[in-house]
Amino acid sequence: MPTTSRIVPCLWFDDQAEPAAAFYARTFPGGRITATSRYSETADNPAGKPRGSVLTVAFEVDGQRFTALNGGPGFVPNPAVSFFVHVDTPAEADRLCSALVDGGQALMPLGAYPWSERYAWAQDRFGISWQVIAGRRPPGGATIVPCLMFAGKQHGRAAEAARAYSAIFPGSRVDHLEYYAAGEGPEGTVKHGRFVLDGQEMTAMDSHVGHDIAFNEAISLQVTCGDQAELDHYWSALSEGGEPGRCGWLKDRFGLSWQIVPSGIDRWITAGDAAARDRAFTAMLGMRKLDIAVLQRAFEGR
């Protein structure tokens, strides 16, 4: 079943949003493209993309919603954020891994591991990382689950982050935190953690080895808000100790990027009225925290 969470992962590409979304839609079960938006047809954009070219592609795979964004060459994904993919059989793991490593690479080769008879960590042709695992899905659990790996300057903060995020989103919880024992890895840090944010299952871990990688804007989490009070709450709570950005973007105190957006944004940027789309998009470019009323007036031409 599709997740009903307000949280949607966003994948940043230079100009590959369309082929990436199409690849995921045909590779994963239940894949489909749900919406496409375009840059303004009347004004230039910060990404330097052609006017009227594709801005975002919304898609869904295995019940998990995603947004693919053509944002320019500024950010490149890395394994600090990956996606667990739970499959039922080793055969399905083999099929999926074969597709994902085609044009990409295996970060951990497909094989038997202590935690699964069939597991692989693959980076696909677009740079997105997936952890495919057979037979370990919790009863009723999601098929695809974002995973945050805390490395470099953020190493050792996985438990802190899981608790902090769970305190921000109502109805959230930390389900399990498993720590490295002596001789297993960096003792006392998180080996594997599970938590739920507003219905979105998440995992977190501290890096097992000394990776010098960090979260960046290449993978962010969109938070869709029903009104200005919700938007203000998430903007304030997630930006505390972090760094506010433009157009509803921010980095939290752990370096993870978020987009705090109104629920109407999909309607505004995919509307058939190009002039209305352009007005809303232009108004958004001048904002840091988004103002729903101002965006609505711009869309309506008031």
Residue pairs with C-beta under 8 A, 6 or more apart in sequence:
1 63
2 60
2 63
2 64
2 65
3 63
3 64
3 65
3 142
3 199
3 200
4 199
5 197
5 198
5 199
5 200
6 198
6 223
6 224
6 225
7 169
7 197
7 198
7 200
7 221
7 222
7 223
7 224
8 65
8 66
8 67
8 221
8 222
8 224
9 64
9 65
9 66
9 67
9 81
9 83
9 146
9 219
9 220
9 221
9 222
10 66
10 67
10 68
10 69
10 219
10 220
10 221
10 222
10 259
11 17
11 20
11 66
11 67
11 68
11 69
11 77
11 126
11 128
11 218
11 219
12 69
12 71
12 75
12 77
12 217
12 218
12 219
12 220
13 20
13 68
13 69
13 70
13 71
13 126
14 70
14 71
14 72
14 73
15 49
15 53
15 70
15 72
16 68
16 70
16 126
17 54
17 55
17 56
17 57
17 68
17 69
17 70
18 36
18 54
18 57
18 68
19 126
20 57
20 68
20 126
20 128
21 33
21 57
21 59
21 66
21 68
22 33
23 124
23 125
23 126
24 31
24 59
24 61
24 66
25 31
25 32
25 33
25 59
25 61
27 61
27 96
27 99
27 100
28 61
28 62
28 85
28 96
28 144
29 61
29 62
29 143
30 60
30 61
30 62
30 63
31 59
31 60
31 61
31 62
32 59
32 60
33 57
33 58
33 59
34 58
34 59
34 60
34 65
35 56
35 57
35 58
35 266
35 270
36 54
36 56
36 57
36 58
36 270
37 54
37 55
37 56
37 266
37 269
37 270
37 277
38 52
38 53
38 54
38 55
38 269
38 277
39 45
39 47
39 49
39 50
39 51
39 52
39 53
39 54
39 55
39 281
40 51
40 52
40 277
40 278
40 281
40 282
41 51
41 52
41 274
41 278
42 51
42 274
42 275
42 278
43 51
43 278
43 282
44 51
45 51
45 281
45 285
46 72
46 285
47 70
47 71
47 72
48 72
49 55
49 70
49 72
53 70
54 70
55 69
55 70
55 269
56 67
56 68
56 69
56 70
56 269
57 67
57 68
58 65
58 66
58 67
58 68
58 266
59 65
59 66
59 67
59 68
60 66
61 144
62 85
62 143
62 144
63 142
63 143
63 144
64 142
64 143
64 144
67 222
71 217
74 217
75 216
75 217
75 218
76 127
76 216
76 218
77 126
77 127
77 128
77 129
77 216
77 218
77 219
78 127
78 129
78 213
78 214
78 216
78 218
79 107
79 121
79 123
79 129
79 149
79 211
79 213
80 148
80 149
80 151
80 211
80 213
80 214
80 215
80 216
80 219
81 129
81 146
81 147
81 148
81 149
81 215
81 219
81 256
82 121
82 128
82 129
82 130
82 131
82 146
82 147
82 149
83 128
83 129
83 130
83 131
83 144
83 145
83 146
83 147
84 130
84 131
84 133
84 144
84 145
84 146
84 147
84 203
85 96
85 130
85 131
85 132
85 133
85 143
85 144
86 133
86 136
86 137
86 141
86 142
86 143
86 144
86 145
87 93
87 96
87 132
87 133
87 134
87 135
87 143
88 134
88 135
88 137
89 134
89 135
90 117
90 118
90 134
90 135
92 134
93 110
93 118
93 119
93 120
93 132
93 133
93 134
94 110
94 118
96 130
96 132
97 106
97 110
97 120
97 122
97 132
100 122
100 124
100 130
100 132
101 120
101 122
101 124
102 125
103 124
103 125
104 122
104 123
104 124
104 125
104 126
104 127
105 122
105 123
106 120
106 121
106 122
106 123
107 121
107 122
107 123
107 129
108 119
108 120
108 121
109 120
110 118
110 119
110 120
110 132
111 118
111 119
111 120
112 118
112 119
113 119
115 133
115 136
116 133
116 134
116 135
116 136
117 134
117 135
118 132
118 133
118 134
118 135
119 131
119 132
119 133
119 134
120 131
120 132
121 129
121 130
121 131
121 132
122 129
122 130
122 131
122 132
123 129
123 130
124 130
127 218
128 219
131 147
137 143
138 194
141 201
142 201
145 201
145 202
145 203
146 200
146 202
146 203
146 221
147 202
147 203
147 204
147 205
148 158
148 161
148 202
148 203
148 204
148 205
148 215
148 256
149 204
149 205
149 206
149 207
149 211
149 213
150 156
150 157
150 158
150 161
150 190
150 204
150 205
150 206
150 207
150 254
151 206
151 207
151 210
151 211
151 212
151 213
151 214
152 207
152 211
152 212
152 213
152 214
153 214
153 255
154 214
154 215
154 254
154 255
155 186
155 189
155 206
155 207
156 186
156 189
156 206
157 206
157 254
158 189
158 190
158 193
158 204
158 205
158 206
159 177
159 190
159 193
159 204
160 254
161 204
161 254
161 256
162 174
162 177
162 190
162 193
162 195
162 202
162 204
163 174
164 253
164 254
165 172
165 195
165 197
165 202
166 172
166 173
166 174
166 195
166 196
166 197
168 234
168 237
168 238
169 197
169 198
170 198
171 198
171 199
172 195
172 196
172 197
172 198
173 195
173 196
174 193
174 194
174 195
175 194
175 195
175 196
176 192
176 193
176 194
177 190
177 193
178 190
178 191
178 192
178 193
179 187
179 188
179 189
179 190
179 191
180 186
180 187
180 188
180 189
180 190
180 191
180 206
180 208
181 187
184 191
185 191
185 208
186 206
186 207
186 208
189 206
190 204
190 205
190 206
191 205
191 206
191 208
192 203
192 205
193 203
193 204
193 205
194 201
194 202
194 203
195 201
195 202
195 203
195 204
196 202
214 255
215 251
215 254
215 255
215 256
215 257
216 255
216 257
217 249
217 257
219 257
220 249
220 256
220 257
220 258
220 259
221 256
221 257
221 258
221 259
222 258
222 259
222 261
223 234
223 238
223 258
223 259
223 260
223 261
224 261
224 262
224 263
224 265
225 231
225 234
225 260
225 261
225 262
225 263
226 262
226 263
227 262
227 292
228 262
228 291
228 292
228 293
231 260
231 261
231 262
231 289
231 290
231 292
232 289
234 258
234 260
235 244
235 248
235 250
235 260
235 289
238 250
238 252
238 258
238 260
239 250
239 251
239 252
240 252
240 253
241 252
241 253
242 250
242 251
242 252
242 253
242 254
242 255
243 250
243 251
244 250
244 288
244 289
245 251
245 257
245 288
246 285
246 287
246 288
247 259
247 284
247 285
247 287
247 288
247 290
248 259
248 260
248 261
248 284
248 287
248 288
248 289
248 290
249 257
249 258
249 259
250 257
250 258
250 260
251 257
251 258
252 258
260 289
260 290
261 290
262 290
262 292
262 295
264 292
264 295
264 296
265 295
268 276
268 277
268 280
268 281
268 295
268 299
269 277
269 280
269 281
270 277
271 277
271 299
275 301
276 299
276 300
276 301
277 299
279 298
279 299
279 301
280 295
280 298
280 299
282 298
283 294
283 295
283 298
284 290
284 295
287 294
